């Protein structure tokens, strides 16, 4: 669910934006639930939803009630007033709107093989890892620290990709790729045209987040560029420049 600021004057809903309250300020999901539980009717207690931003630097959260009436009581009692459950902090509580799903756009058929794509040098390997291997990789990834960007989280191994410079500094080596990725590394290096791998970036794309059209920085790398999709499918669109 994606929230946005309402545009219509007098807008109301069952969803609330709660400012001065978020992971950056040390608040957890349970903390927020305790703040807003008093405004929930008994029969709808299990329908109170707390939406914590994935970014650890966010100082806000969103809360969804079962009804607009419950949300209205929370605004009346909490907005601009000290909240005891928040340690006396003044909260900014406003109605939030929900971003409606965009109408589906008709796309060209999706190629699921290198032959169908017809792009020189492109290799597509479906089911490259098994579900068990995928689960193990995700477990290891989730145990590592993340770096937060504007719309996603990343992890760097081998060399850090500097987004401001669109490249890597070959003098700033982080070390070898971690042991938990080395079995996968050996299988990837056995593919055609793949040189020994010494750099890995893990990108977390949450639903609705993607990348606009771009060209990877070829000068920062040698040999093939490889991408492995985990925890969900991925559609990659290639565009041919018009001469």
Rosetta silent file (secondary structure, phi, psi, omega in degrees, C-alpha in Angstrom):
SEQUENCE: XXXXXXXXXXXXXXXXXXXXXXXXXXXXXXXXXXXXXXXXXXXXXXXXXXXXXXXXXXXXXXXXXXXXXXXXXXXXXXXXXXXXXXXXXXXXXXXXXXXXXXXXXXXXXXXXXXXXXXXXXXXXXXXXXXXXXXXXXXXXXXXXXXXXXXXXXXXXXXXXXXXXXXXXXXXXXXXXXXXXXXXXXXXXXXXXXXXXXXXXXXXXXXXXXXXXXXXXXXXXXXXXXXXXXXXXXXXXXXXXXXX
SCORE:     score description
SCORE:     0.000 S_00000001
   1 L     0.000  128.375 -178.918    0.000    0.000    0.000 S_00000001
   2 L  -112.843  129.502 -176.639    1.426    3.376   -1.059 S_00000001
   3 E  -104.976  158.756  177.691    0.250    6.554    0.677 S_00000001
   4 E  -149.135  166.795  178.413    0.201   10.164   -0.463 S_00000001
   5 L   -77.066  131.180  179.279   -0.850   13.601    0.761 S_00000001
   6 L   -64.343  144.605  178.313   -4.535   14.335    0.027 S_00000001
   7 L   -98.401  -26.368 -176.114   -5.204   17.109   -2.493 S_00000001
   8 L   -81.975  133.166  174.337   -8.877   17.722   -1.715 S_00000001
   9 L   -61.744  140.069  177.958   -9.771   20.153    1.106 S_00000001
  10 L    74.845   14.128 -178.563  -11.619   18.423    3.937 S_00000001
  11 L   -65.357  138.803  174.471  -10.447   14.971    2.854 S_00000001
  12 L  -133.114  157.086  176.753  -10.945   12.175    5.405 S_00000001
  13 L  -163.600 -178.560  176.839  -10.076    8.493    5.395 S_00000001
  14 L   -91.804    3.218 -177.808   -9.247    5.605    7.711 S_00000001
  15 E  -108.149  140.497 -177.938   -5.525    6.100    7.030 S_00000001
  16 E  -127.061  141.019  166.969   -3.295    8.503    8.973 S_00000001
  17 E   -91.539  131.028 -179.006    0.100   10.073    8.450 S_00000001
  18 E  -122.709  106.405  179.001    1.949   10.311   11.777 S_00000001
  19 E   -91.557  162.919 -176.647    4.902   12.703   11.829 S_00000001
  20 L    62.950   33.449 -176.918    7.599   13.042   14.500 S_00000001
  21 L  -161.765  106.025 -178.234    7.292    9.298   15.025 S_00000001
  22 L  -172.423  179.654 -177.171    9.301    6.750   13.054 S_00000001
  23 H   -60.354  -30.330  179.603   12.238    4.334   12.977 S_00000001
  24 H   -66.852  -21.711 -178.715   14.762    7.205   12.870 S_00000001
  25 H  -101.357    7.145  175.706   13.454    8.318   16.277 S_00000001
  26 L    90.841    7.861 -178.539   13.617    4.840   17.793 S_00000001
  27 L   -86.314  138.611  178.056    9.922    3.905   17.512 S_00000001
  28 L  -104.954  172.709  176.102    8.990    0.300   16.722 S_00000001
  29 H   -56.521  -44.161 -179.355    5.827   -1.242   15.300 S_00000001
  30 H   -64.689  -38.664  178.027    4.745   -2.196   18.826 S_00000001
  31 H   -58.859  -46.079 -177.706    5.342    1.352   20.103 S_00000001
  32 H   -66.677  -39.955  178.002    3.067    2.812   17.437 S_00000001
  33 H   -60.663  -40.596  179.723    0.363    0.203   18.067 S_00000001
  34 H   -65.312  -32.451  178.640    0.333    1.100   21.757 S_00000001
  35 H   -66.919  -39.317 -171.110   -0.150    4.787   20.870 S_00000001
  36 H  -104.030   -7.417  178.663   -3.180    4.184   18.653 S_00000001
  37 H   -58.565  -34.678 -179.000   -4.770    1.113   20.275 S_00000001
  38 H   -62.845  -14.911 -176.590   -6.941    3.260   22.624 S_00000001
  39 H  -100.408    7.095 -177.687   -8.875    4.602   19.608 S_00000001
  40 L  -100.400  134.654  173.554   -9.802    1.179   18.211 S_00000001
  41 L   -66.895  147.891 -175.273  -13.157   -0.470   18.858 S_00000001
  42 H   -54.093  -43.267 -175.289  -12.821   -3.855   20.551 S_00000001
  43 H   -73.760  -11.904 -178.979  -14.169   -5.868   17.639 S_00000001
  44 H  -114.699   17.387 -176.815  -11.758   -4.223   15.167 S_00000001
  45 H   -59.497  -36.155 -177.295   -8.587   -4.377   17.276 S_00000001
  46 H   -78.582    0.132  179.911   -6.970   -6.896   14.942 S_00000001
  47 H  -102.667    4.406  174.288   -7.540   -4.548   11.976 S_00000001
  48 L   -74.569  122.125 -177.649   -5.217   -1.813   13.234 S_00000001
  49 E  -117.199  135.376  175.372   -2.322   -1.703   10.763 S_00000001
  50 E  -112.951  125.927 -178.481    1.009    0.053   11.216 S_00000001
  51 E  -110.161  100.814 -179.571    3.001    0.768    8.062 S_00000001
  52 E   -88.243  127.677  175.895    6.655    1.317    8.942 S_00000001
  53 L   -59.917  142.936 -179.139    8.807    2.829    6.163 S_00000001
  54 L   -69.201  -23.005 -179.927   11.575    0.478    5.097 S_00000001
  55 L   -76.498  127.561  178.744   14.088    3.308    5.380 S_00000001
  56 L   -71.709   -5.495 -179.608   15.629    3.496    8.840 S_00000001
  57 L   -97.179    3.128 -177.441   16.026    7.263    8.390 S_00000001
  58 L   -78.701  138.658  178.443   12.282    7.977    8.216 S_00000001
  59 L  -111.310   32.869  177.482   10.722   10.066   11.012 S_00000001
  60 E  -149.244  163.443  173.749    7.112    9.195   10.182 S_00000001
  61 E  -140.705  171.655  172.723    4.796    6.188    9.928 S_00000001
  62 E  -122.169  144.264 -179.657    1.335    5.490    8.534 S_00000001
  63 E  -128.846  135.420  178.360   -1.510    3.923   10.504 S_00000001
  64 E  -118.653  129.214  177.155   -4.687    2.336    9.110 S_00000001
  65 L  -101.491  171.738  176.014   -7.866    1.846   11.157 S_00000001
  66 L   -74.140  -24.659 -177.545  -10.924   -0.240   10.423 S_00000001
  67 L  -144.470  161.223  177.413  -13.031    2.922   10.058 S_00000001
  68 H   -69.133  -30.026 -179.049  -12.729    6.645    9.454 S_00000001
  69 H   -64.039  -39.766  177.528  -14.412    7.315   12.794 S_00000001
  70 H   -65.172  -41.580  178.991  -11.551    5.639   14.659 S_00000001
  71 H   -63.017  -38.827 -179.681   -9.015    7.656   12.667 S_00000001
  72 H   -63.951  -39.990  178.297  -10.910   10.866   13.478 S_00000001
  73 H   -63.415  -38.589  179.686  -10.751   10.138   17.229 S_00000001
  74 H   -65.832  -41.512  178.191   -7.000    9.604   16.975 S_00000001
  75 H   -62.780  -45.214 -177.129   -6.508   12.930   15.177 S_00000001
  76 H   -61.763  -38.482 -174.210   -8.640   14.762   17.707 S_00000001
  77 H   -90.671  -23.209 -171.636   -6.775   13.364   20.706 S_00000001
  78 H  -112.927  -32.003 -171.625   -3.191   13.187   19.405 S_00000001
  79 E   -65.691  121.970  177.287   -2.490   15.762   16.713 S_00000001
  80 L    74.552   12.643 -179.590   -0.413   18.627   18.073 S_00000001
  81 L  -122.963  153.337  177.322   -0.636   17.316   21.625 S_00000001
  82 E   -66.914  134.121 -179.614    1.927   15.563   23.820 S_00000001
  83 E  -105.630  119.309 -177.543    1.541   11.786   23.611 S_00000001
  84 H   -61.229  -42.580 -178.838    2.255    9.941   26.843 S_00000001
  85 H   -67.988  -16.163  178.282    3.037    6.656   25.039 S_00000001
  86 H  -102.187   20.137  178.554    5.556    8.576   22.898 S_00000001
  87 L    72.072   27.710 -179.694    7.376    9.956   25.904 S_00000001
  88 L    83.059    6.319  179.863    5.541   13.299   25.768 S_00000001
  89 E   -69.456  141.272  175.507    6.515   13.904   22.142 S_00000001
  90 E   -82.526  125.920 -178.586    4.179   16.118   20.084 S_00000001
  91 E  -101.573  148.035  171.840    2.853   14.191   17.088 S_00000001
  92 E  -104.819  108.787 -175.215    1.688   15.519   13.730 S_00000001
  93 E  -116.977  121.154 -178.726   -1.320   13.392   12.772 S_00000001
  94 E  -137.555  159.903  174.937   -3.126   13.979    9.462 S_00000001
  95 E   -69.313  146.068  177.864   -5.339   12.046    7.102 S_00000001
  96 L  -122.731  146.295  176.087   -3.517   10.157    4.346 S_00000001
  97 E  -101.518  157.905  179.443   -4.749    9.097    0.927 S_00000001
  98 E  -102.143  132.267  178.098   -3.926    5.827   -0.788 S_00000001
  99 L   -69.585  121.143  179.514   -2.198    5.863   -4.153 S_00000001
 100 L   -73.440  141.490  178.141   -4.493    4.161   -6.637 S_00000001
 101 L   -59.119  136.933  179.432   -2.867    1.458   -8.796 S_00000001
 102 L   -71.123  147.517 -179.557   -1.944    2.816  -12.178 S_00000001
 103 L   -63.377  136.158 -177.795   -3.846    1.501  -15.146 S_00000001
 104 L   -59.235  136.900  179.289   -2.042   -1.384  -16.775 S_00000001
 105 L  -102.117  135.257  179.825   -0.022   -0.409  -19.804 S_00000001
 106 L   -71.705  118.752 -179.536    0.056   -2.691  -22.801 S_00000001
 107 L  -108.340  164.227  173.813    3.617   -3.928  -23.198 S_00000001
 108 L   -68.391  158.339  178.608    5.340   -5.916  -25.874 S_00000001
 109 L   -55.881  145.497 -178.986    5.569   -9.666  -25.278 S_00000001
 110 L   -89.411  128.565  177.453    8.168  -10.625  -22.679 S_00000001
 111 L   -81.277  133.428 -179.897   11.082  -12.718  -23.903 S_00000001
 112 L  -115.431   12.237  176.768   11.911  -15.643  -21.639 S_00000001
 113 L  -148.692  159.376  178.732   14.923  -16.941  -23.580 S_00000001
 114 H   -61.132  -37.683 -178.885   18.007  -15.502  -25.239 S_00000001
 115 H   -64.859  -42.082  179.641   16.671  -16.605  -28.627 S_00000001
 116 H   -65.973  -37.883 -178.716   13.368  -14.763  -28.127 S_00000001
 117 H   -67.728  -41.790  177.613   15.132  -11.579  -27.005 S_00000001
 118 L    66.939   28.797 -179.724   17.416  -11.526  -30.024 S_00000001
 119 L  -104.907  120.073 -178.075   19.902   -9.150  -28.366 S_00000001
 120 L   -56.224  129.637  177.502   23.562   -9.876  -29.211 S_00000001
 121 L    87.584  -10.227 -178.429   25.503  -10.953  -26.120 S_00000001
 122 L   -84.456  129.715  175.165   22.432  -11.329  -23.880 S_00000001
 123 L  -117.519  133.148  175.645   22.088  -14.622  -22.014 S_00000001
 124 L  -119.117  121.948  179.671   18.922  -15.589  -20.102 S_00000001
 125 L  -120.899  103.347 -179.048   19.135  -18.516  -17.675 S_00000001
 126 L   -78.348  149.322  178.201   15.795  -19.341  -16.056 S_00000001
 127 L    52.026   45.233 -177.180   15.652  -21.104  -12.666 S_00000001
 128 L   -66.959  -30.764  174.301   19.396  -20.607  -12.220 S_00000001
 129 L  -119.692  153.043  178.127   19.038  -21.291   -8.485 S_00000001
 130 L   -81.105  163.352  176.238   16.677  -23.689   -6.752 S_00000001
 131 H   -56.914  -34.857  178.901   14.074  -22.493   -4.208 S_00000001
 132 H   -68.284  -43.784  178.194   16.278  -23.906   -1.412 S_00000001
 133 H   -63.677  -39.950  178.592   19.348  -22.044   -2.723 S_00000001
 134 H   -61.397  -46.088 -179.705   17.282  -18.870   -3.093 S_00000001
 135 H   -61.662  -39.689 -179.915   16.042  -19.095    0.512 S_00000001
 136 H   -65.974  -42.342  178.536   19.602  -19.605    1.785 S_00000001
 137 H   -62.492  -44.823 -179.136   20.895  -16.578   -0.153 S_00000001
 138 H   -63.628  -36.969  178.673   18.062  -14.378    1.124 S_00000001
 139 H   -63.234  -44.720  178.818   18.739  -15.478    4.711 S_00000001
 140 H   -64.131  -42.954 -178.566   22.405  -14.494    4.417 S_00000001
 141 H   -61.385  -44.289 -177.531   21.522  -11.182    2.753 S_00000001
 142 H   -65.509  -18.070 -179.590   19.020  -10.266    5.465 S_00000001
 143 L   -89.100   -4.041 -176.975   21.709  -10.765    8.112 S_00000001
 144 L   -99.145  156.352  177.499   24.054   -8.178    6.548 S_00000001
 145 L   -71.468  149.958 -178.502   24.012   -4.376    7.079 S_00000001
 146 L  -111.497  153.567  168.171   22.325   -2.199    4.452 S_00000001
 147 E  -108.254  130.397 -175.297   23.124    1.189    2.972 S_00000001
 148 E   -93.894  125.027  172.260   20.006    3.333    2.431 S_00000001
 149 L  -104.986 -171.107 -174.684   19.533    5.221   -0.836 S_00000001
 150 L   -61.285  -43.826 -173.885   16.602    7.414   -1.869 S_00000001
 151 L  -127.942    4.093 -178.671   14.246    4.578   -2.865 S_00000001
 152 L  -155.554  169.926  175.182   16.073    1.346   -2.096 S_00000001
 153 E  -110.013  149.108 -178.609   18.615   -0.411    0.105 S_00000001
 154 E  -137.963  158.181  169.892   21.929   -1.785   -1.167 S_00000001
 155 E  -132.244  140.740  179.943   24.868   -3.907   -0.068 S_00000001
 156 E  -120.827  138.644  176.481   28.321   -3.813   -1.709 S_00000001
 157 E  -134.778  147.605 -178.910   30.970   -6.539   -1.753 S_00000001
 158 L    83.483  -69.096  175.136   34.412   -6.612   -3.342 S_00000001
 159 E  -140.154  145.272  177.967   34.287   -2.962   -4.379 S_00000001
 160 E   -87.371  129.030  176.149   31.808   -0.245   -3.475 S_00000001
 161 E   -82.602  120.463 -179.634   29.951    1.337   -6.368 S_00000001
 162 E   -90.237  106.995 -174.816   30.012    5.112   -5.922 S_00000001
 163 L   -68.573  -29.378  179.414   26.698    6.374   -7.295 S_00000001
 164 L   -68.167  -29.585 -179.472   27.806   10.000   -7.239 S_00000001
 165 L  -103.549   -6.841 -179.581   30.721    9.126   -9.531 S_00000001
 166 L    55.621   46.886  179.184   28.944    6.307  -11.401 S_00000001
 167 E  -174.033 -174.651  177.996   31.902    4.000  -10.943 S_00000001
 168 E  -120.672  153.007  175.480   34.205    2.179   -8.539 S_00000001
 169 E   -97.593  108.138 -176.724   37.573    3.149   -7.112 S_00000001
 170 E   -62.427  -15.193  179.192   39.897    0.188   -7.849 S_00000001
 171 E   -84.585  -13.528 -177.022   42.161    1.303   -4.985 S_00000001
 172 E  -106.847   71.037 -179.301   39.355    0.928   -2.415 S_00000001
 173 E   -82.465  132.626 -179.977   38.876   -2.842   -2.273 S_00000001
 174 L   -84.057  -19.750 -176.999   36.493   -4.084    0.420 S_00000001
 175 L   128.852 -179.428  178.807   37.809   -7.640    0.297 S_00000001
 176 L   -68.597  163.175  175.615   36.849  -10.926   -1.379 S_00000001
 177 L   -64.381  146.694 -174.846   33.243  -11.838   -2.002 S_00000001
 178 L   -62.347  155.127 -177.182   31.674  -13.434    1.116 S_00000001
 179 H   -59.133  -36.465 -175.186   31.852  -17.193    1.614 S_00000001
 180 H   -69.237  -13.492  178.853   28.080  -17.622    1.378 S_00000001
 181 H  -103.662   -8.017 -173.782   28.069  -16.338   -2.202 S_00000001
 182 H   -65.941  -36.870  174.694   31.139  -18.248   -3.428 S_00000001
 183 H   -60.075  -40.829  176.308   29.296  -21.439   -4.554 S_00000001
 184 H   -66.407  -39.548  179.625   27.059  -19.238   -6.705 S_00000001
 185 H   -57.601  -44.558 -179.153   30.115  -17.284   -7.856 S_00000001
 186 H   -64.042  -37.626  178.659   31.781  -20.451   -9.176 S_00000001
 187 H   -68.536  -39.221  179.224   28.675  -21.411  -11.163 S_00000001
 188 H   -66.692  -40.036 -178.080   28.402  -17.916  -12.639 S_00000001
 189 H   -68.390  -16.220  177.634   32.055  -17.868  -13.627 S_00000001
 190 L   -82.191   -8.077  179.247   31.505  -21.112  -15.575 S_00000001
 191 L   -74.382  156.770  179.455   29.076  -19.319  -17.939 S_00000001
 192 L   -61.289  141.078  173.062   30.303  -18.189  -21.376 S_00000001
 193 L    67.536   15.739 -179.430   32.125  -14.817  -21.550 S_00000001
 194 L  -102.248  122.094  176.599   32.216  -14.400  -17.736 S_00000001
 195 L   -83.834  167.025  175.655   35.519  -13.288  -16.210 S_00000001
 196 L   -53.034  131.302 -173.289   36.455  -13.963  -12.544 S_00000001
 197 L   -89.591  132.507  179.445   33.957  -12.004  -10.437 S_00000001
 198 L  -135.438    8.968  178.657   35.240   -9.534   -7.817 S_00000001
 199 L  -143.772  137.242 -179.439   32.327   -7.106   -7.290 S_00000001
 200 E  -141.875  131.429  173.283   28.740   -7.662   -6.112 S_00000001
 201 E  -119.891  127.955  174.663   25.914   -5.242   -5.431 S_00000001
 202 E  -101.930  121.882  178.316   22.695   -6.397   -3.733 S_00000001
 203 E  -111.594  133.155  173.757   19.704   -4.163   -4.507 S_00000001
 204 E  -106.005  114.072  177.121   16.387   -4.408   -2.656 S_00000001
 205 L  -107.766  113.329  177.293   13.474   -3.199   -4.781 S_00000001
 206 L   -79.134  162.180 -179.375   10.190   -3.036   -2.884 S_00000001
 207 L   -52.776  131.125  179.830    6.866   -3.309   -4.793 S_00000001
 208 L    90.485   -6.189 -179.353    6.335   -0.268   -7.010 S_00000001
 209 L  -108.228  132.805  178.296   10.004    0.750   -6.991 S_00000001
 210 L  -149.613 -165.271  178.432   12.172    0.328  -10.070 S_00000001
 211 L  -118.036  140.578  174.035   14.802    2.043  -12.160 S_00000001
 212 L   -75.823  169.739 -178.397   14.271    4.453  -15.021 S_00000001
 213 L   -57.769  133.194 -179.207   16.011    3.852  -18.339 S_00000001
 214 L  -157.599  168.925  174.794   19.790    4.084  -17.976 S_00000001
 215 L  -117.426  125.992  179.334   23.083    2.744  -19.304 S_00000001
 216 L   -63.961  151.374 -177.940   25.378    0.901  -16.892 S_00000001
 217 L   -77.386   93.413 -176.245   28.839    2.355  -16.435 S_00000001
 218 H   -64.303  -32.243 -175.472   30.839   -0.008  -18.654 S_00000001
 219 H   -65.051  -18.976 -178.448   34.154    1.670  -17.852 S_00000001
 220 H   -83.833  -10.092 -173.384   33.907    0.510  -14.234 S_00000001
 221 L  -135.230  163.643  174.606   33.771   -3.174  -15.153 S_00000001
 222 L  -126.926  146.552  178.964   35.332   -5.780  -17.419 S_00000001
 223 L    77.172 -158.645 -174.925   33.624   -8.734  -19.028 S_00000001
 224 L   -77.176  151.175  170.042   29.965   -9.591  -18.650 S_00000001
 225 L  -101.432  132.216 -176.008   27.508   -7.928  -16.263 S_00000001
 226 L  -119.879  143.700  178.358   25.282  -10.430  -14.450 S_00000001
 227 L  -133.918  129.164  178.607   21.949   -9.961  -12.690 S_00000001
 228 L  -120.132  122.638 -179.329   20.192  -12.548  -10.507 S_00000001
 229 L   -93.715  127.963  178.909   16.599  -11.932   -9.409 S_00000001
 230 L  -121.720  153.038  174.055   15.576  -13.304   -5.995 S_00000001
 231 L    63.403   22.209  177.874   12.249  -13.336   -4.104 S_00000001
 232 L   156.488  161.019  178.196   10.230  -12.429   -7.182 S_00000001
 233 L   -75.100  166.662 -179.575   10.201  -12.054  -10.928 S_00000001
 234 L  -146.700  130.189  174.910   11.798   -9.191  -12.775 S_00000001
 235 L  -107.891  121.206 -179.999   11.034   -7.675  -16.172 S_00000001
 236 L  -110.026  126.038 -177.366   13.944   -5.821  -17.746 S_00000001
 237 L  -101.556  126.999  177.571   13.201   -3.538  -20.688 S_00000001
 238 L  -106.887  137.852  179.316   15.871   -2.940  -23.328 S_00000001
 239 L  -121.142  135.944  178.982   15.678    0.018  -25.698 S_00000001
 240 L   -96.164  121.862  179.913   17.525    0.375  -28.960 S_00000001
 241 L   -57.361  142.208  177.316   18.843    3.876  -29.658 S_00000001
 242 L   -84.921  124.027 -177.338   17.400    5.495  -32.743 S_00000001
 243 L   -68.721    0.000    0.000   20.187    6.245  -35.213 S_00000001
